Amino acid sequence: MNTEDRFVDIEIKVAHQEDMVESLNQRIYEQQKQIDKLEAMISALAQHIRENPQGGQGALNERPPHY
């Protein structure tokens, strides 16, 4: 294998690695957006629970309207 072939091989490997890094960066970005969304949902749920500590349990103890 001559020097030029080795450089071509290295360039090919670098190009593949750059594609892989870009793909991984995109996946990380998508996952972070999903994490942010889930954190917002958890925060909203926690706020709802703080504002309604009974959680609607009072309705479980009531008789249905047809009684």
PDB file of N, CA, C and O in Angstrom, chain B, residues numbered from 101:
ATOM      1  N   MET B 101       0.856  -1.182   0.000  1.00  0.00           N
ATOM      2  CA  MET B 101       0.000   0.000   0.000  1.00  0.00           C
ATOM      3  C   MET B 101       0.896   1.237   0.000  1.00  0.00           C
ATOM      4  O   MET B 101       1.745   1.400   0.877  1.00  0.00           O
ATOM      5  N   ASN B 102       0.699   2.101  -0.986  1.00  0.00           N
ATOM      6  CA  ASN B 102       1.555   3.288  -1.060  1.00  0.00           C
ATOM      7  C   ASN B 102       0.967   4.410  -0.211  1.00  0.00           C
ATOM      8  O   ASN B 102      -0.120   4.282   0.353  1.00  0.00           O
ATOM      9  N   THR B 103       1.701   5.497  -0.135  1.00  0.00           N
ATOM     10  CA  THR B 103       1.316   6.626   0.715  1.00  0.00           C
ATOM     11  C   THR B 103      -0.008   7.234   0.281  1.00  0.00           C
ATOM     12  O   THR B 103      -0.837   7.579   1.123  1.00  0.00           O
ATOM     13  N   GLU B 104      -0.213   7.369  -1.013  1.00  0.00           N
ATOM     14  CA  GLU B 104      -1.471   7.956  -1.487  1.00  0.00           C
ATOM     15  C   GLU B 104      -2.664   7.084  -1.110  1.00  0.00           C
ATOM     16  O   GLU B 104      -3.705   7.602  -0.706  1.00  0.00           O
ATOM     17  N   ASP B 105      -2.527   5.783  -1.237  1.00  0.00           N
ATOM     18  CA  ASP B 105      -3.610   4.872  -0.851  1.00  0.00           C
ATOM     19  C   ASP B 105      -3.901   4.970   0.643  1.00  0.00           C
ATOM     20  O   ASP B 105      -5.054   4.911   1.069  1.00  0.00           O
ATOM     21  N   ARG B 106      -2.848   5.120   1.425  1.00  0.00           N
ATOM     22  CA  ARG B 106      -3.039   5.257   2.876  1.00  0.00           C
ATOM     23  C   ARG B 106      -3.786   6.551   3.201  1.00  0.00           C
ATOM     24  O   ARG B 106      -4.666   6.555   4.061  1.00  0.00           O
ATOM     25  N   PHE B 107      -3.440   7.654   2.517  1.00  0.00           N
ATOM     26  CA  PHE B 107      -4.144   8.920   2.742  1.00  0.00           C
ATOM     27  C   PHE B 107      -5.614   8.809   2.345  1.00  0.00           C
ATOM     28  O   PHE B 107      -6.489   9.315   3.048  1.00  0.00           O
ATOM     29  N   VAL B 108      -5.883   8.157   1.237  1.00  0.00           N
ATOM     30  CA  VAL B 108      -7.267   7.976   0.793  1.00  0.00           C
ATOM     31  C   VAL B 108      -8.030   7.157   1.830  1.00  0.00           C
ATOM     32  O   VAL B 108      -9.170   7.477   2.169  1.00  0.00           O
ATOM     33  N   ASP B 109      -7.400   6.108   2.327  1.00  0.00           N
ATOM     34  CA  ASP B 109      -8.038   5.268   3.350  1.00  0.00           C
ATOM     35  C   ASP B 109      -8.333   6.077   4.611  1.00  0.00           C
ATOM     36  O   ASP B 109      -9.409   5.956   5.196  1.00  0.00           O
ATOM     37  N   ILE B 110      -7.382   6.893   5.020  1.00  0.00           N
ATOM     38  CA  ILE B 110      -7.572   7.742   6.211  1.00  0.00           C
ATOM     39  C   ILE B 110      -8.694   8.747   5.968  1.00  0.00           C
ATOM     40  O   ILE B 110      -9.529   8.962   6.846  1.00  0.00           O
ATOM     41  N   GLU B 111      -8.724   9.360   4.796  1.00  0.00           N
ATOM     42  CA  GLU B 111      -9.782  10.325   4.476  1.00  0.00           C
ATOM     43  C   GLU B 111     -11.155   9.668   4.503  1.00  0.00           C
ATOM     44  O   GLU B 111     -12.120  10.265   4.980  1.00  0.00           O
ATOM     45  N   ILE B 112     -11.246   8.461   4.000  1.00  0.00           N
ATOM     46  CA  ILE B 112     -12.523   7.730   4.020  1.00  0.00           C
ATOM     47  C   ILE B 112     -12.957   7.469   5.461  1.00  0.00           C
ATOM     48  O   ILE B 112     -14.119   7.670   5.814  1.00  0.00           O
ATOM     49  N   LYS B 113     -12.021   7.025   6.281  1.00  0.00           N
ATOM     50  CA  LYS B 113     -12.340   6.754   7.685  1.00  0.00           C
ATOM     51  C   LYS B 113     -12.763   8.025   8.413  1.00  0.00           C
ATOM     52  O   LYS B 113     -13.704   8.000   9.206  1.00  0.00           O
ATOM     53  N   VAL B 114     -12.078   9.131   8.153  1.00  0.00           N
ATOM     54  CA  VAL B 114     -12.425  10.404   8.787  1.00  0.00           C
ATOM     55  C   VAL B 114     -13.824  10.839   8.347  1.00  0.00           C
ATOM     56  O   VAL B 114     -14.608  11.321   9.165  1.00  0.00           O
ATOM     57  N   ALA B 115     -14.137  10.675   7.082  1.00  0.00           N
ATOM     58  CA  ALA B 115     -15.466  11.048   6.587  1.00  0.00           C
ATOM     59  C   ALA B 115     -16.548  10.226   7.278  1.00  0.00           C
ATOM     60  O   ALA B 115     -17.592  10.760   7.654  1.00  0.00           O
ATOM     61  N   HIS B 116     -16.302   8.940   7.444  1.00  0.00           N
ATOM     62  CA  HIS B 116     -17.275   8.089   8.143  1.00  0.00           C
ATOM     63  C   HIS B 116     -17.419   8.517   9.602  1.00  0.00           C
ATOM     64  O   HIS B 116     -18.526   8.541  10.139  1.00  0.00           O
ATOM     65  N   GLN B 117     -16.321   8.846  10.230  1.00  0.00           N
ATOM     66  CA  GLN B 117     -16.373   9.281  11.621  1.00  0.00           C
ATOM     67  C   GLN B 117     -17.119  10.612  11.753  1.00  0.00           C
ATOM     68  O   GLN B 117     -17.875  10.805  12.706  1.00  0.00           O
ATOM     69  N   GLU B 118     -16.913  11.520  10.814  1.00  0.00           N
ATOM     70  CA  GLU B 118     -17.634  12.794  10.849  1.00  0.00           C
ATOM     71  C   GLU B 118     -19.139  12.562  10.704  1.00  0.00           C
ATOM     72  O   GLU B 118     -19.939  13.198  11.391  1.00  0.00           O
ATOM     73  N   ASP B 119     -19.515  11.657   9.818  1.00  0.00           N
ATOM     74  CA  ASP B 119     -20.941  11.324   9.657  1.00  0.00           C
ATOM     75  C   ASP B 119     -21.502  10.726  10.941  1.00  0.00           C
ATOM     76  O   ASP B 119     -22.617  11.058  11.344  1.00  0.00           O
ATOM     77  N   MET B 120     -20.746   9.857  11.577  1.00  0.00           N
ATOM     78  CA  MET B 120     -21.192   9.218  12.812  1.00  0.00           C
ATOM     79  C   MET B 120     -21.351  10.251  13.923  1.00  0.00           C
ATOM     80  O   MET B 120     -22.336  10.224  14.662  1.00  0.00           O
ATOM     81  N   VAL B 121     -20.391  11.155  14.043  1.00  0.00           N
ATOM     82  CA  VAL B 121     -20.463  12.200  15.072  1.00  0.00           C
ATOM     83  C   VAL B 121     -21.684  13.084  14.834  1.00  0.00           C
ATOM     84  O   VAL B 121     -22.397  13.422  15.779  1.00  0.00           O
ATOM     85  N   GLU B 122     -21.930  13.458  13.582  1.00  0.00           N
ATOM     86  CA  GLU B 122     -23.098  14.285  13.266  1.00  0.00           C
ATOM     87  C   GLU B 122     -24.390  13.546  13.594  1.00  0.00           C
ATOM     88  O   GLU B 122     -25.328  14.137  14.129  1.00  0.00           O
ATOM     89  N   SER B 123     -24.440  12.269  13.279  1.00  0.00           N
ATOM     90  CA  SER B 123     -25.619  11.463  13.586  1.00  0.00           C
ATOM     91  C   SER B 123     -25.842  11.365  15.096  1.00  0.00           C
ATOM     92  O   SER B 123     -26.971  11.483  15.572  1.00  0.00           O
ATOM     93  N   LEU B 124     -24.769  11.152  15.834  1.00  0.00           N
ATOM     94  CA  LEU B 124     -24.878  11.077  17.294  1.00  0.00           C
ATOM     95  C   LEU B 124     -25.291  12.421  17.888  1.00  0.00           C
ATOM     96  O   LEU B 124     -26.085  12.462  18.827  1.00  0.00           O
ATOM     97  N   ASN B 125     -24.765  13.508  17.358  1.00  0.00           N
ATOM     98  CA  ASN B 125     -25.157  14.834  17.840  1.00  0.00           C
ATOM     99  C   ASN B 125     -26.642  15.080  17.607  1.00  0.00           C
ATOM    100  O   ASN B 125     -27.326  15.624  18.475  1.00  0.00           O
ATOM    101  N   GLN B 126     -27.139  14.685  16.449  1.00  0.00           N
ATOM    102  CA  GLN B 126     -28.562  14.854  16.151  1.00  0.00           C
ATOM    103  C   GLN B 126     -29.408  14.032  17.114  1.00  0.00           C
ATOM    104  O   GLN B 126     -30.435  14.505  17.600  1.00  0.00           O
ATOM    105  N   ARG B 127     -28.981  12.811  17.389  1.00  0.00           N
ATOM    106  CA  ARG B 127     -29.730  11.942  18.313  1.00  0.00           C
ATOM    107  C   ARG B 127     -29.735  12.529  19.722  1.00  0.00           C
ATOM    108  O   ARG B 127     -30.757  12.501  20.408  1.00  0.00           O
ATOM    109  N   ILE B 128     -28.603  13.054  20.145  1.00  0.00           N
ATOM    110  CA  ILE B 128     -28.520  13.678  21.474  1.00  0.00           C
ATOM    111  C   ILE B 128     -29.442  14.884  21.540  1.00  0.00           C
ATOM    112  O   ILE B 128     -30.123  15.092  22.544  1.00  0.00           O
ATOM    113  N   TYR B 129     -29.470  15.677  20.484  1.00  0.00           N
ATOM    114  CA  TYR B 129     -30.344  16.848  20.441  1.00  0.00           C
ATOM    115  C   TYR B 129     -31.809  16.421  20.566  1.00  0.00           C
ATOM    116  O   TYR B 129     -32.573  17.024  21.319  1.00  0.00           O
ATOM    117  N   GLU B 130     -32.196  15.379  19.825  1.00  0.00           N
ATOM    118  CA  GLU B 130     -33.579  14.889  19.884  1.00  0.00           C
ATOM    119  C   GLU B 130     -33.913  14.354  21.275  1.00  0.00           C
ATOM    120  O   GLU B 130     -35.003  14.597  21.794  1.00  0.00           O
ATOM    121  N   GLN B 131     -32.980  13.629  21.870  1.00  0.00           N
ATOM    122  CA  GLN B 131     -33.217  13.101  23.210  1.00  0.00           C
ATOM    123  C   GLN B 131     -33.338  14.221  24.235  1.00  0.00           C
ATOM    124  O   GLN B 131     -34.163  14.140  25.145  1.00  0.00           O
ATOM    125  N   GLN B 132     -32.523  15.268  24.097  1.00  0.00           N
ATOM    126  CA  GLN B 132     -32.608  16.384  25.036  1.00  0.00           C
ATOM    127  C   GLN B 132     -33.952  17.084  24.921  1.00  0.00           C
ATOM    128  O   GLN B 132     -34.533  17.482  25.931  1.00  0.00           O
ATOM    129  N   LYS B 133     -34.455  17.239  23.696  1.00  0.00           N
ATOM    130  CA  LYS B 133     -35.777  17.835  23.526  1.00  0.00           C
ATOM    131  C   LYS B 133     -36.831  16.965  24.217  1.00  0.00           C
ATOM    132  O   LYS B 133     -37.742  17.489  24.859  1.00  0.00           O
ATOM    133  N   GLN B 134     -36.713  15.648  24.089  1.00  0.00           N
ATOM    134  CA  GLN B 134     -37.665  14.752  24.731  1.00  0.00           C
ATOM    135  C   GLN B 134     -37.549  14.830  26.253  1.00  0.00           C
ATOM    136  O   GLN B 134     -38.562  14.830  26.954  1.00  0.00           O
ATOM    137  N   ILE B 135     -36.337  14.895  26.758  1.00  0.00           N
ATOM    138  CA  ILE B 135     -36.125  15.034  28.202  1.00  0.00           C
ATOM    139  C   ILE B 135     -36.736  16.330  28.704  1.00  0.00           C
ATOM    140  O   ILE B 135     -37.398  16.340  29.742  1.00  0.00           O
ATOM    141  N   ASP B 136     -36.523  17.430  27.978  1.00  0.00           N
ATOM    142  CA  ASP B 136     -37.095  18.717  28.377  1.00  0.00           C
ATOM    143  C   ASP B 136     -38.620  18.636  28.423  1.00  0.00           C
ATOM    144  O   ASP B 136     -39.245  19.157  29.346  1.00  0.00           O
ATOM    145  N   LYS B 137     -39.210  17.990  27.435  1.00  0.00           N
ATOM    146  CA  LYS B 137     -40.668  17.845  27.389  1.00  0.00           C
ATOM    147  C   LYS B 137     -41.165  17.009  28.570  1.00  0.00           C
ATOM    148  O   LYS B 137     -42.157  17.361  29.210  1.00  0.00           O
ATOM    149  N   LEU B 138     -40.483  15.915  28.855  1.00  0.00           N
ATOM    150  CA  LEU B 138     -40.882  15.065  29.978  1.00  0.00           C
ATOM    151  C   LEU B 138     -40.721  15.790  31.312  1.00  0.00           C
ATOM    152  O   LEU B 138     -41.558  15.639  32.203  1.00  0.00           O
ATOM    153  N   GLU B 139     -39.657  16.573  31.456  1.00  0.00           N
ATOM    154  CA  GLU B 139     -39.470  17.341  32.690  1.00  0.00           C
ATOM    155  C   GLU B 139     -40.586  18.354  32.871  1.00  0.00           C
ATOM    156  O   GLU B 139     -41.057  18.563  33.989  1.00  0.00           O
ATOM    157  N   ALA B 140     -41.014  18.986  31.785  1.00  0.00           N
ATOM    158  CA  ALA B 140     -42.116  19.948  31.874  1.00  0.00           C
ATOM    159  C   ALA B 140     -43.405  19.237  32.274  1.00  0.00           C
ATOM    160  O   ALA B 140     -44.187  19.761  33.068  1.00  0.00           O
ATOM    161  N   MET B 141     -43.624  18.045  31.725  1.00  0.00           N
ATOM    162  CA  MET B 141     -44.825  17.284  32.081  1.00  0.00           C
ATOM    163  C   MET B 141     -44.795  16.877  33.551  1.00  0.00           C
ATOM    164  O   MET B 141     -45.817  16.947  34.233  1.00  0.00           O
ATOM    165  N   ILE B 142     -43.644  16.458  34.039  1.00  0.00           N
ATOM    166  CA  ILE B 142     -43.512  16.066  35.443  1.00  0.00           C
ATOM    167  C   ILE B 142     -43.740  17.272  36.347  1.00  0.00           C
ATOM    168  O   ILE B 142     -44.402  17.171  37.380  1.00  0.00           O
ATOM    169  N   SER B 143     -43.188  18.401  35.950  1.00  0.00           N
ATOM    170  CA  SER B 143     -43.374  19.617  36.739  1.00  0.00           C
ATOM    171  C   SER B 143     -44.850  20.006  36.803  1.00  0.00           C
ATOM    172  O   SER B 143     -45.355  20.370  37.865  1.00  0.00           O
ATOM    173  N   ALA B 144     -45.540  19.926  35.661  1.00  0.00           N
ATOM    174  CA  ALA B 144     -46.968  20.249  35.638  1.00  0.00           C
ATOM    175  C   ALA B 144     -47.761  19.260  36.490  1.00  0.00           C
ATOM    176  O   ALA B 144     -48.694  19.653  37.191  1.00  0.00           O
ATOM    177  N   LEU B 145     -47.399  18.003  36.433  1.00  0.00           N
ATOM    178  CA  LEU B 145     -48.088  16.991  37.244  1.00  0.00           C
ATOM    179  C   LEU B 145     -47.839  17.232  38.731  1.00  0.00           C
ATOM    180  O   LEU B 145     -48.763  17.128  39.538  1.00  0.00           O
ATOM    181  N   ALA B 146     -46.608  17.550  39.094  1.00  0.00           N
ATOM    182  CA  ALA B 146     -46.298  17.832  40.497  1.00  0.00           C
ATOM    183  C   ALA B 146     -47.077  19.056  40.980  1.00  0.00           C
ATOM    184  O   ALA B 146     -47.594  19.066  42.097  1.00  0.00           O
ATOM    185  N   GLN B 147     -47.157  20.073  40.150  1.00  0.00           N
ATOM    186  CA  GLN B 147     -47.929  21.268  40.506  1.00  0.00           C
ATOM    187  C   GLN B 147     -49.395  20.911  40.693  1.00  0.00           C
ATOM    188  O   GLN B 147     -50.031  21.374  41.640  1.00  0.00           O
ATOM    189  N   HIS B 148     -49.932  20.099  39.807  1.00  0.00           N
ATOM    190  CA  HIS B 148     -51.336  19.674  39.899  1.00  0.00           C
ATOM    191  C   HIS B 148     -51.573  18.899  41.201  1.00  0.00           C
ATOM    192  O   HIS B 148     -52.592  19.092  41.864  1.00  0.00           O
ATOM    193  N   ILE B 149     -50.647  18.039  41.558  1.00  0.00           N
ATOM    194  CA  ILE B 149     -50.783  17.259  42.790  1.00  0.00           C
ATOM    195  C   ILE B 149     -50.708  18.176  44.009  1.00  0.00           C
ATOM    196  O   ILE B 149     -51.453  17.986  44.970  1.00  0.00           O
ATOM    197  N   ARG B 150     -49.816  19.170  43.979  1.00  0.00           N
ATOM    198  CA  ARG B 150     -49.718  20.117  45.107  1.00  0.00           C
ATOM    199  C   ARG B 150     -51.008  20.924  45.250  1.00  0.00           C
ATOM    200  O   ARG B 150     -51.442  21.209  46.366  1.00  0.00           O
ATOM    201  N   GLU B 151     -51.614  21.289  44.133  1.00  0.00           N
ATOM    202  CA  GLU B 151     -52.830  22.095  44.173  1.00  0.00           C
ATOM    203  C   GLU B 151     -54.063  21.261  44.521  1.00  0.00           C
ATOM    204  O   GLU B 151     -55.047  21.804  45.023  1.00  0.00           O
ATOM    205  N   ASN B 152     -54.029  19.981  44.269  1.00  0.00           N
ATOM    206  CA  ASN B 152     -55.157  19.084  44.538  1.00  0.00           C
ATOM    207  C   ASN B 152     -54.666  17.879  45.341  1.00  0.00           C
ATOM    208  O   ASN B 152     -54.577  16.774  44.805  1.00  0.00           O
ATOM    209  N   PRO B 153     -54.350  18.079  46.603  1.00  0.00           N
ATOM    210  CA  PRO B 153     -53.741  17.001  47.388  1.00  0.00           C
ATOM    211  C   PRO B 153     -54.622  15.763  47.531  1.00  0.00           C
ATOM    212  O   PRO B 153     -54.104  14.662  47.717  1.00  0.00           O
ATOM    213  N   GLN B 154     -55.946  15.922  47.446  1.00  0.00           N
ATOM    214  CA  GLN B 154     -56.814  14.750  47.563  1.00  0.00           C
ATOM    215  C   GLN B 154     -56.779  13.927  46.293  1.00  0.00           C
ATOM    216  O   GLN B 154     -57.076  12.733  46.330  1.00  0.00           O
ATOM    217  N   GLY B 155     -56.436  14.513  45.203  1.00  0.00           N
ATOM    218  CA  GLY B 155     -56.322  13.792  43.947  1.00  0.00           C
ATOM    219  C   GLY B 155     -57.633  13.226  43.453  1.00  0.00           C
ATOM    220  O   GLY B 155     -57.644  12.240  42.717  1.00  0.00           O
ATOM    221  N   GLY B 156     -58.732  13.830  43.844  1.00  0.00           N
ATOM    222  CA  GLY B 156     -60.024  13.335  43.382  1.00  0.00           C
ATOM    223  C   GLY B 156     -60.512  12.124  44.147  1.00  0.00           C
ATOM    224  O   GLY B 156     -61.473  11.485  43.720  1.00  0.00           O
ATOM    225  N   GLN B 157     -59.885  11.782  45.269  1.00  0.00           N
ATOM    226  CA  GLN B 157     -60.287  10.598  46.018  1.00  0.00           C
ATOM    227  C   GLN B 157     -61.654  10.768  46.667  1.00  0.00           C
ATOM    228  O   GLN B 157     -62.336   9.785  46.957  1.00  0.00           O
ATOM    229  N   GLY B 158     -62.046  11.999  46.891  1.00  0.00           N
ATOM    230  CA  GLY B 158     -63.358  12.230  47.484  1.00  0.00           C
ATOM    231  C   GLY B 158     -64.453  11.665  46.600  1.00  0.00           C
ATOM    232  O   GLY B 158     -65.460  11.167  47.103  1.00  0.00           O
ATOM    233  N   ALA B 159     -64.277  11.733  45.319  1.00  0.00           N
ATOM    234  CA  ALA B 159     -65.278  11.209  44.388  1.00  0.00           C
ATOM    235  C   ALA B 159     -65.375   9.692  44.481  1.00  0.00           C
ATOM    236  O   ALA B 159     -66.423   9.126  44.166  1.00  0.00           O
ATOM    237  N   LEU B 160     -64.316   9.027  44.902  1.00  0.00           N
ATOM    238  CA  LEU B 160     -64.355   7.570  45.026  1.00  0.00           C
ATOM    239  C   LEU B 160     -65.242   7.126  46.185  1.00  0.00           C
ATOM    240  O   LEU B 160     -65.817   6.038  46.143  1.00  0.00           O
ATOM    241  N   ASN B 161     -65.355   7.954  47.211  1.00  0.00           N
ATOM    242  CA  ASN B 161     -66.118   7.604  48.389  1.00  0.00           C
ATOM    243  C   ASN B 161     -67.603   7.993  48.270  1.00  0.00           C
ATOM    244  O   ASN B 161     -68.415   7.609  49.111  1.00  0.00           O
ATOM    245  N   GLU B 162     -67.944   8.739  47.245  1.00  0.00           N
ATOM    246  CA  GLU B 162     -69.322   9.176  47.079  1.00  0.00           C
ATOM    247  C   GLU B 162     -70.133   8.093  46.364  1.00  0.00           C
ATOM    248  O   GLU B 162     -69.617   7.324  45.553  1.00  0.00           O
ATOM    249  N   ARG B 163     -71.431   8.070  46.701  1.00  0.00           N
ATOM    250  CA  ARG B 163     -72.330   7.136  46.009  1.00  0.00           C
ATOM    251  C   ARG B 163     -72.593   7.616  44.596  1.00  0.00           C
ATOM    252  O   ARG B 163     -72.693   8.822  44.371  1.00  0.00           O
ATOM    253  N   PRO B 164     -72.705   6.731  43.656  1.00  0.00           N
ATOM    254  CA  PRO B 164     -73.054   7.140  42.301  1.00  0.00           C
ATOM    255  C   PRO B 164     -74.418   7.811  42.298  1.00  0.00           C
ATOM    256  O   PRO B 164     -75.220   7.542  43.193  1.00  0.00           O
ATOM    257  N   PRO B 165     -74.716   8.669  41.335  1.00  0.00           N
ATOM    258  CA  PRO B 165     -75.959   9.428  41.326  1.00  0.00           C
ATOM    259  C   PRO B 165     -77.217   8.548  41.182  1.00  0.00           C
ATOM    260  O   PRO B 165     -78.309   9.023  41.493  1.00  0.00           O
ATOM    261  N   HIS B 166     -77.113   7.322  40.736  1.00  0.00           N
ATOM    262  CA  HIS B 166     -78.309   6.494  40.547  1.00  0.00           C
ATOM    263  C   HIS B 166     -78.777   5.836  41.843  1.00  0.00           C
ATOM    264  O   HIS B 166     -79.791   5.139  41.821  1.00  0.00           O
ATOM    265  N   TYR B 167     -78.081   6.026  42.982  1.00  0.00           N
ATOM    266  CA  TYR B 167     -78.546   5.456  44.244  1.00  0.00           C
ATOM    267  C   TYR B 167     -79.551   6.342  44.907  1.00  0.00           C
ATOM    268  O   TYR B 167     -80.049   6.013  45.984  1.00  0.00           O
TER     269      TYR B 167
END
